[in-house]
Amino acid sequence: MAEAPLQVPGALSVLDEQPPVRDFLARAVTEGRLSHAYLFLGAPGSGKTEASLALAQCIVCPNGGCGQCDECIRVRHRTHPDVRLIAPESASGYLVEQVRELIGDVSLAPVRGRAKVYVITDAGMLRREAANALLKTIEEPPAGVTFILVGRTVDTILPTIVSRCQRVPFRIVSPGVAVRTIGRTTGARETEARIALAVAGTPERATEFLASASRRQVRRLMVRTITELPHDDEWDVLCSARALVEAVWEAVGRPVAKGRGKADDPVRRALKERIRGQEDYLSHGAIAQIERTVRRELTARERSGMMEALAAAESLLRDALACCEEVPVPIVNQDFADAVERIAASTCTGGVVRALEAVAHAASDIVHNVNPQLAFEVMLLRVKEALACPPSSR
């Protein structure tokens, strides 16, 4: 007798570029063999976080992951109260305090249904103390709780954590496949998808980038800033750095001071939104704990926004380097092709390489908590100096 065809839940159709993963998860869902803890492993851009949300839909959806109901839509939009995406709130990794807060939340009943899902991104940043704090909960979570850890390789994750999870390997997705995935998800043209992928790094983040007018504006501002550097004096550069930082703040939802006035404290404002309607039921200690979490989340969002702006600069300079070297490949920043050609025509290969090194140095500074405006100021001054290399010195 022929084996019945595998029924793939609608939510898992986003994994069509990863057929083995899609089919493995589909069987687990349809046969009721879901594990309490998964470890999704693979290179950035292979769709691990997207797969985590798809599996979460299958877990909380009353129809097993239809992809169309209110529960699935909330998960996909990251607004479902029983599906939490957790990221390290420190440049050095997950904080022990952060993990303890997560453990406390695990013991609470679901808000909307009978299941809860915790997606722990960058699991390789679970340092020993934080990982050990989480170990017992992952090994024996309460009924109806599923953990999905997302990492690159098992080599970066504590072995005791790895041993308690079901490993799911993801294959590397080529840039062409990633671009097609973005286009299919967003309806973007190929050139738009390539730009988004270069700036955001992964198909999932690229999709979010294309949906955000303020994030796209940060990229445009960075490109214009780099292009105008040859004509700027030092004061112009300092003003440009400030404008870039403020554009990132706006993109991540942080208020910006106007004129001589002071911006609202972004942490206090976010805290007010987080506890609205619960003020009378939370102790001072609980509010202080939530405030610390909000502060860390805001810092992480700001850092991510700064890194995205630097990725836009790197992409532009890589295009200029390809032009300097006359490499026969299409440039990524097609919408700024004139700017790429002007940069390439006015500098040399060595100059562009040094400019790229300045961008990489700024990224390292941001990761190590250097003031973003200072990091941008230094980077722009170094890029200006580097690009002053005359074309005749190629």
N, C-alpha and C positions, 0 to 999 in steps of 0.2 A: 504494500500500500504506500502511495506517495505521501511524503511528509507534508503536513499542512503548511502553507506559506506563512512566514513570520509576520505577525501584525505589529507594525511600528506605530506607536502613539504619535499623534500629530506634532506634539511638542518636540519630539526627537528628530523631526525632519531637518532641523538646522544642522544636524550632524551628517548630512549626506556626503560631505567631503571626507568624513572619517567613518566609512562603512563598518569596519570591525567594532569600533566603539559604539556606534548607533545600534548595531544588531545585538551586541552584548548587553547593553542597557535595556533594550526593548525586551529581550528574553527575561531579564531579571524583573522587569515591571509586570509583564503579562503573566509570568508564572509565579508571581508572588515570592520571589527569592531575593528581595533587596537586602543589601548588607546595611549594618548600622553605621559603617564608616568606610568611605572610599578615599583613595589617593590618586588623583588625576596627575599624570606625569607627562611632560613634553616641553618642547621649545616654545618660547613666546610666539603668539600668533597662531598656535595650532588649535585654538578654539576651546581651551579647557574651561575658562570661566563661562563661556556661552553654553557648554555642555552641562556645567553645574546648574545653571538656571533652568535648562531644559529638564534635567532630572528632578530638580525641585518642583517644577510644574507637575511632573508625573506623580510626585509624592503627595502634594497638597490638593491636587485636582480631584474632585469627586468622580470624574470620568476617566481617571488614569492617565491624564496628560493630553487632553483634547487640543490644547493650545488656543482655544477660542473662548472659554468661559471667563468669568470675572476673576476667578482665582488665578488662572494661567496668565491673564493680562497683567494682573498686579505683580506677579512674580517677574514677568518679562520686563516690566517698567521699574522693578526694584522698589515697589511700594507695599509689598505684602508684609504684614507685621510678623508672620511666622516664618519668614525666610530672610535670614540675615547674612549679608556679605561683610566679612570682617577683614581688615587690612592692618598691617603693622602701623602703629601710631608713633613710632620713633624711627629715626634714620638708621639706628643700629638693630632694629627688629621689634618683635612683639614685646610689650612690657608685661611683667608678671601681674601687675595691677589690672591691666587690660584683660588678661586671661582669667583672672579671678572674677571680674565682672561678668565675663561670658559664662563662666560656670554657674554663677548665681542666677543668670537668666535662663539657663537650661532647665533648672528645677521648676520654673514657672509654667503654668498650663498654657497651651496655645490660645491665641486670641480669637481666631476665626474657625478653626477646625480641630482635627484630632492629631495633627502632625506638625513638627517643626524641623526646619533644615538650617544648618549653619555651614556656610561656605567660607572656609579659611584660606584666603588667597596668600600667595608668597609664603607657603608653608616652610620653605627653607630658612625663613627668618624667625622661626620659632627656636630661640636659643635654649640652651639646656634647662635653665631654671623655669622659663615659661612653658617649655614642652613638658617637663615633669609635672608641672601644676595641672596641665590638661590631660595627662596620661590616663588617670583613673576614669575620668568622665568619658573619654573616647572609648575606653575598653568596655565600660558598662553604662551606657547612657540610659536615661529614663525611656520607658516605652514611647514610641512615636517620635523619637528624636533621631535625626540622621546627620552625620558629619560628612562634609566633602572637603578634603584638603587638596589644594592646588599647588603644585611645585614643578621644578624643572627635572631634577633627578633625585634618586634615593640617597645619593652621596651627600646631599646637603641637609638631609632630614634625620633627626634622631632615630636610630634603629628601632628603639622601643615603640616609637610612634608608627613607623613603617610596618612593623610586625602586627599591629592591631588594625590595619586598614586593608581593604581589598584594592590592589593596585590595578590601574587602568592606563595603559600606555597610549599616547597619542603620537602619530607620525608627524614629521615636519611637513608643513603646508607651504608650497611654493608661493612666491609673490604673485604670480599670475592667478593662482587659485584664490588667494586672499583677496585680490582685487575683484574677482568675479563674485566672491561671497559678499563683499561690501556692496557691489552694484545690485545684486539680487535682493539684499536686505533693505537698501535705501532708495533704489532707483537712480543712483548717481551715475553719471557718465564715467567712462574708464579713467579719463584724466583727473576727474574730481576724486575718484576712489584712490588713485595712486598718490595724490597729494595728501589725502587724509591718512593713508597708511604710513607715509613717510613721516608725518608729524606725530601721529598718535601711537604708532608702533604695532598695534594688533588690529585685526578686523573688528573686534568688539569695540575697542576704544575709538577706532576710526568712525564707526557708525555713530557713536555719541558725539564725536567731533563735528560731523556733518550736520547733526541736529542742533548744534549750538551756534547761534549767530555771533555771540560774544567770543567764543573760542576761535572761530574763523577770523574774527577781527584782530585778535592777538597775532595770528600768523601774518596777516596782511601788514600790520604795523611793524612787525619784526623785519619783514622783507623790505619795506620802504626805508626803515632805519638803516639797515645794512647798505642798501643801494645809495643812500644819501651821505654816507660817512665821508667820502672823499671831499665833500664841500662843507663839512661841518667843522666848527671850531670846538674847543674843549667844553665850553658852556653848552653848546648845542648837544653834545654827546651826553652830558649830565642830565639835561632836560629830557632827552630821548630815553635814557635809562629809567627815569622817573615815570615817564608816560607808559613805558612797557610794563613796569611793575603795577601801576594803577589799572592798566587794561587787564592784566591777569587777575588782580583782585576782583574786578567787576565780573570776570568770567567765572570765578569760583564763588561768587555771592558775598564777597566781603565789601562793606560800604567804604566809599572813598571820600575823604574830606574835600569840600568844595570851598574855594576862596580861603578866607581866614578861619572859617569855622572848623570844628572838629567832627570827624566822622563818629558815628555811634560805635561803641565797643562791639566788635563783631561777635565776640564770645558771648557777651551778655544778651545780645539780640537773639543769637541762635539758641541759647539756653532758654530764653523766654518762650520761643516757639516750641522747643522740645517738651517743656513741662506744662504748656498751656492746658488749663482745665484740671491739673493735678496738684496745683500749689498747696491746697489745703490738706492734702493727704501725704505729702512727702516731708520727711524730717530734714533738718538742716544738713545732716550728714549725707543723706541721699541726694539732696540738691547739689552739695559740694562735689559728690562723686560724679554726678551727671555733668557738672560744669567741667571737670577735668577731662572727661571723655570728649565733650564738645570741643574743648580747646585742642586736644590732640587731633581730632578729626579735621578741624579747620586748618591746622598746620600741615597735615598730610595733603589736603586738597590744594593748598597754596603751593607746596613743593611740587606736586604733580603738574600744576599749571605752569610754573616756571620752567620745568623740564620740557614741557611741550613747546613753549616758546623757543627754547634753545634748539629743540629738534627742528623747528622751522628754519632757524638760521643755518643749522648744519645741512639741511636738505638743499637750501639755496646755494651754499658754498660748494657742495658736492657737484651740483649742476655746473657751476662755474669752472670747477676743476676739470670736469669732463670736456668742457669747451676748450679750456687751455691746452689740454692734451689731445684735442681733436678725436676723442673717442666716439665712434659711430653708434651711439645709443641715444634714444630719445630722452630729453630732460624731463624731470618730474614736474617742475614748476612751469608748466606750459603757459599759465595765465600771466607769468612774469618773465616770459622769454626775453623781452627786450632788456630787462634788468640783468638777467644772467649774462647776456651778450656784452652789456656795458662793463660789468665787473671783469669778465674774461679779457676784454679788449684793453683794459687799463691796468692790468697787473700781470703777474707771472705765476707759474706753477708753484714755485716755492712760497710765494706770498699767500696763495690760497691755502696751502698746506699749513702754514703758520696760523692763518686765521682759523682754520678748523681746530688746531691745537688750543687756541684761545677759547673757543666754544666748549671744547671738552674740559678744559680747566675750570670754566665757569660751572659746568654741570657738577663737577667734583666738589666745588665750593658749596653749591646748593645742598648737595647730599650731606655735607658736613656742617650744615646749619650756619653758613656764612650769610650775613644780611643780603637778601636778594638784590636790593638796589646797588649795593657796593659791588656784588659779583657782576651785575650787568654793566655797571660803569667801567670796571676794569676790562671786561671782555670787549666792549665796544671800542675802547681806546686801543687795545691790542689789535683788534681786527682792522681798525683804521690804519694803524702803523704797518701792519703786515701787508695790506692790500696796496700800499704805496709803492711796492716793488714794481719797477718799470717793466713793460712787456719785453723790451729788448734784452733783458737779463735771463730770458727763458733758456 
